[in-house]
Each structure stands twice: as structure tokens, then as C-alpha cells.
Amino acid sequence: MQIPVDFENDPEYKEIREGLDPAFLEAASNGVELYLKGDWRGAKTAFSLALELRPSDGPVSHVMGYMKSFDFDVPKDWDGVRELDGY
């Protein structure tokens, strides 16, 4: 099940982003886009930059760990969706 979210207009999301370095937001956003498209090597580069700017970022670290478990090679059946364990 996919739930579409309009992140750009969501007030809670805007509040979370408040005060974050624009360079971090750009790198993280680029990483997400590349990750979803299946370019995990490119996503690794973008997320690495994001983590240089904000080393404690949990979501970026989590996705990096997931991709690392595949040695940054996208699974053959990747469709841009990852099922989360326990949900």
C-alpha cells in the first residue's frame, strides 16, 4: 500500500525542515530521488554528502544501511518500493 504525501505543502514536514541547511536538504532530496529510481551508487554519493553535513540524520543513515546491505547494487526486482519489516 502506498500513501501519497504532498511533502512540500504538509505543515508538519515544513516544521521538521525548518532550520536545516539547504545544502543538506538538496543532497538528501537528490539521494531519495536516485534511490527510488534505482541508481543506488548515485544515491550513495548524494547521501554521503548529506551525512557530511548532518552526520546524525537517522533517515539518511537508515537508507544508507539498507543499500549497504546490498553492497549498493540495486536488487533485480527493485520497483522503487521497499516493504518495511513489522508493518
Residue frames as a rotation matrix with the C-alpha (Angstrom) as fourth column:
MET 1
0.582 0.813 0.000 0.00
0.813 -0.582 0.000 0.00
0.000 0.000 -1.000 0.00
GLN 2
-0.618 -0.743 0.258 1.37
0.745 -0.658 -0.109 3.40
0.250 0.125 0.960 -0.95
ILE 3
0.459 0.712 -0.531 0.14
0.818 -0.572 -0.059 6.57
-0.346 -0.407 -0.846 0.68
PRO 4
-0.012 -0.477 0.879 0.88
0.739 -0.597 -0.314 9.70
0.674 0.645 0.360 -1.35
VAL 5
0.343 0.029 -0.939 2.09
0.789 -0.551 0.271 12.64
-0.509 -0.834 -0.212 0.70
ASP 6
0.624 -0.122 0.772 2.40
0.447 -0.754 -0.481 16.21
0.641 0.645 -0.416 -0.51
PHE 7
0.129 -0.669 -0.732 5.59
0.991 0.059 0.121 16.93
-0.038 -0.741 0.671 1.43
GLU 8
-0.688 -0.481 0.543 6.02
0.561 -0.828 -0.023 20.44
0.460 0.289 0.839 0.05
ASN 9
-0.299 0.672 0.677 2.68
-0.344 -0.738 0.581 21.58
0.890 -0.059 0.452 1.48
ASP 10
0.383 0.408 -0.829 2.46
0.558 0.612 0.560 19.43
0.736 -0.677 0.007 4.61
PRO 11
0.642 -0.100 0.760 2.73
-0.439 -0.861 0.258 21.73
0.628 -0.499 -0.597 7.69
GLU 12
0.888 -0.342 0.308 4.43
-0.128 0.461 0.878 19.09
-0.442 -0.819 0.365 9.87
TYR 13
0.493 -0.728 0.477 7.01
0.868 0.450 -0.211 18.39
-0.061 0.518 0.853 7.18
LYS 14
0.434 -0.303 0.849 7.68
0.216 -0.879 -0.424 22.12
0.875 0.367 -0.316 6.79
GLU 15
0.833 -0.086 0.547 8.23
-0.532 -0.401 0.746 22.38
0.155 -0.912 -0.379 10.54
ILE 16
0.778 -0.565 0.274 10.68
0.374 0.767 0.521 19.46
-0.505 -0.303 0.808 10.50
ARG 17
0.360 -0.639 0.680 12.69
0.881 -0.006 -0.473 21.07
0.306 0.769 0.561 7.68
GLU 18
0.894 0.050 0.446 12.85
-0.030 -0.985 0.170 24.44
0.447 -0.165 -0.879 9.42
GLY 19
0.684 -0.677 0.272 16.41
-0.632 -0.363 0.685 25.36
-0.365 -0.640 -0.676 10.31
LEU 20
0.504 -0.526 0.686 18.04
0.459 0.835 0.303 22.61
-0.732 0.162 0.662 8.26
ASP 21
-0.379 -0.763 -0.524 20.93
-0.209 -0.481 0.851 23.52
-0.902 0.432 0.022 5.98
PRO 22
0.565 0.631 -0.531 19.62
-0.632 -0.083 -0.771 23.96
-0.530 0.771 0.352 2.42
ALA 23
-0.187 -0.709 -0.680 22.68
-0.941 0.328 -0.083 22.07
0.282 0.625 -0.728 1.11
PHE 24
-0.858 -0.043 0.511 21.74
-0.291 0.862 -0.416 19.11
-0.423 -0.506 -0.752 3.32
LEU 25
0.077 0.987 0.144 18.14
-0.237 0.158 -0.958 19.21
-0.968 0.039 0.246 2.11
GLU 26
0.442 0.033 -0.896 19.26
-0.888 -0.125 -0.442 19.29
-0.127 0.992 -0.026 -1.51
ALA 27
-0.596 -0.744 -0.301 21.71
-0.764 0.641 -0.074 16.39
0.248 0.186 -0.951 -1.07
ALA 28
-0.728 0.380 0.571 19.16
-0.149 0.725 -0.672 14.30
-0.670 -0.574 -0.471 0.84
SER 29
0.337 0.903 -0.267 16.44
-0.450 -0.095 -0.888 15.04
-0.827 0.419 0.374 -1.72
ASN 30
0.141 -0.388 -0.911 18.76
-0.973 0.118 -0.200 14.09
0.185 0.914 -0.361 -4.58
GLY 31
-0.842 -0.504 0.192 19.64
-0.537 0.812 -0.228 10.90
-0.041 -0.295 -0.955 -2.72
VAL 32
-0.288 0.830 0.478 16.00
-0.158 0.451 -0.878 9.94
-0.945 -0.328 0.002 -2.30
GLU 33
0.520 0.495 -0.696 15.27
-0.724 -0.177 -0.667 10.58
-0.453 0.851 0.266 -5.97
LEU 34
-0.186 -0.693 -0.697 18.22
-0.909 0.391 -0.147 8.44
0.374 0.606 -0.702 -7.09
TYR 35
-0.833 -0.068 0.549 17.40
-0.391 0.774 -0.498 5.72
-0.391 -0.630 -0.671 -4.55
LEU 36
0.074 0.969 0.236 13.82
-0.284 0.247 -0.927 5.43
-0.956 0.001 0.293 -5.79
LYS 37
0.569 0.096 -0.817 14.94
-0.812 -0.089 -0.577 5.38
-0.128 0.991 0.027 -9.44
GLY 38
0.962 -0.201 0.183 17.32
0.197 0.980 0.043 2.52
-0.187 -0.005 0.982 -8.67
ASP 39
0.407 -0.880 0.247 20.60
0.057 -0.245 -0.968 4.44
0.912 0.408 -0.050 -9.01
TRP 40
0.941 0.041 -0.336 21.98
0.326 0.159 0.932 3.33
0.092 -0.986 0.136 -5.67
ARG 41
-0.052 -0.998 -0.042 25.57
0.998 -0.050 -0.035 4.27
0.033 -0.043 0.999 -6.48
GLY 42
-0.405 -0.003 0.914 24.42
0.291 -0.948 0.126 7.81
0.867 0.317 0.385 -7.24
ALA 43
0.676 0.713 0.185 22.23
-0.020 -0.233 0.972 7.78
0.736 -0.661 -0.143 -4.13
LYS 44
0.535 -0.571 -0.623 25.23
0.845 0.374 0.382 6.70
0.015 -0.730 0.683 -2.06
THR 45
-0.512 -0.758 0.405 27.17
0.762 -0.618 -0.194 9.73
0.397 0.209 0.894 -3.28
ALA 46
-0.141 0.550 0.823 24.29
-0.082 -0.835 0.544 12.13
0.987 0.009 0.163 -2.55
PHE 47
0.843 0.499 -0.200 23.53
0.118 0.190 0.975 10.61
0.525 -0.845 0.101 0.85
SER 48
0.155 -0.872 -0.464 27.24
0.975 0.210 -0.068 10.64
0.156 -0.442 0.883 1.76
LEU 49
-0.632 -0.314 0.708 27.29
0.316 -0.939 -0.134 14.39
0.707 0.139 0.693 1.16
ALA 50
0.336 0.839 0.428 24.12
-0.224 -0.370 0.902 14.77
0.915 -0.399 0.064 3.23
LEU 51
0.811 -0.037 -0.584 25.74
0.516 0.517 0.683 12.85
0.277 -0.855 0.439 6.09
GLU 52
-0.362 -0.931 0.051 28.86
0.835 -0.348 -0.427 15.03
0.415 -0.112 0.903 5.92
LEU 53
-0.535 0.228 0.813 26.57
-0.133 -0.974 0.186 18.00
0.834 -0.009 0.551 6.52
ARG 54
0.134 0.644 0.753 24.39
-0.962 -0.098 0.255 16.28
0.238 -0.759 0.606 9.15
PRO 55
-0.673 -0.590 -0.446 26.08
-0.516 0.806 -0.289 13.11
0.530 0.036 -0.847 10.47
SER 56
-0.897 0.310 0.315 23.29
-0.149 0.460 -0.875 12.30
-0.417 -0.832 -0.366 12.92
ASP 57
-0.272 0.861 -0.429 20.47
-0.961 -0.263 0.081 12.18
-0.043 0.435 0.899 10.37
GLY 58
-0.359 0.183 0.915 18.56
-0.374 0.870 -0.320 8.99
-0.855 -0.458 -0.244 11.13
PRO 59
0.691 0.709 0.140 16.54
-0.163 0.342 -0.925 8.57
-0.704 0.616 0.352 7.92
VAL 60
0.586 -0.548 -0.597 19.56
-0.767 -0.137 -0.626 9.08
0.261 0.825 -0.501 5.65
SER 61
-0.456 -0.792 0.405 21.67
-0.881 0.466 -0.079 6.73
-0.126 -0.393 -0.911 7.79
HIS 62
-0.011 0.548 0.837 18.93
-0.316 0.792 -0.523 4.11
-0.949 -0.270 0.164 7.71
VAL 63
0.913 0.361 -0.189 18.58
-0.268 0.184 -0.946 4.14
-0.307 0.914 0.264 3.91
MET 64
0.199 -0.921 -0.335 22.38
-0.926 -0.064 -0.372 4.07
0.321 0.384 -0.866 3.53
GLY 65
-0.473 -0.359 0.805 22.50
-0.704 0.703 -0.101 1.00
-0.529 -0.615 -0.585 5.78
TYR 66
0.463 0.729 0.504 19.80
-0.161 0.629 -0.761 -0.70
-0.872 0.271 0.409 3.73
MET 67
0.871 -0.174 -0.459 21.61
-0.475 -0.063 -0.878 -0.04
0.124 0.983 -0.138 0.45
LYS 68
-0.121 -0.981 0.154 24.92
-0.988 0.105 -0.113 -1.13
0.094 -0.165 -0.982 2.02
SER 69
-0.040 0.166 0.985 23.34
-0.468 0.868 -0.165 -4.50
-0.883 -0.468 0.042 2.88
PHE 70
0.837 0.309 0.451 23.12
0.267 0.488 -0.831 -4.98
-0.477 0.816 0.326 -0.92
ASP 71
-0.178 -0.983 0.052 26.64
0.717 -0.094 0.691 -3.58
-0.674 0.160 0.721 -1.46
PHE 72
-0.240 0.199 -0.950 24.90
-0.280 -0.951 -0.129 -0.60
-0.930 0.235 0.284 -3.13
ASP 73
-0.990 0.049 -0.135 23.75
-0.112 0.327 0.938 -2.83
0.090 0.944 -0.318 -6.00
VAL 74
-0.314 0.947 0.072 20.03
-0.929 -0.291 -0.227 -2.35
-0.194 -0.138 0.971 -6.60
PRO 75
-0.421 0.222 0.879 18.07
-0.042 0.964 -0.264 -5.63
-0.906 -0.148 -0.397 -6.38
LYS 76
-0.983 -0.007 0.185 16.99
0.180 0.198 0.964 -7.01
-0.043 0.980 -0.193 -9.75
ASP 77
-0.272 0.960 0.058 13.33
0.881 0.225 0.416 -6.82
0.386 0.165 -0.907 -8.73
TRP 78
-0.688 -0.047 -0.724 13.55
0.487 -0.770 -0.412 -3.22
-0.538 -0.636 0.553 -7.45
ASP 79
-0.138 0.710 0.690 10.41
0.887 -0.222 0.405 -1.27
0.441 0.668 -0.599 -8.26
GLY 80
-0.503 -0.164 0.849 11.12
-0.016 -0.980 -0.199 1.79
0.864 -0.114 0.490 -6.13
VAL 81
0.458 0.706 0.539 9.18
-0.664 -0.131 0.736 0.44
0.590 -0.696 0.409 -3.15
ARG 82
-0.671 -0.658 -0.342 10.59
-0.189 0.598 -0.779 -1.14
0.717 -0.458 -0.526 -0.03
GLU 83
0.499 0.827 -0.258 8.37
0.021 0.286 0.958 -3.08
0.866 -0.484 0.125 2.34
LEU 84
-0.252 -0.561 0.789 9.21
-0.784 -0.359 -0.506 -2.26
0.567 -0.746 -0.349 5.95
ASP 85
-0.595 -0.036 -0.803 9.55
0.284 0.925 -0.252 -5.13
0.752 -0.378 -0.540 8.39
GLY 86
-0.790 0.272 -0.550 6.86
0.589 0.090 -0.803 -5.30
-0.169 -0.958 -0.232 11.03
TYR 87
-0.643 0.587 -0.492 4.28
-0.456 -0.810 -0.369 -3.17
-0.615 -0.013 0.788 9.22
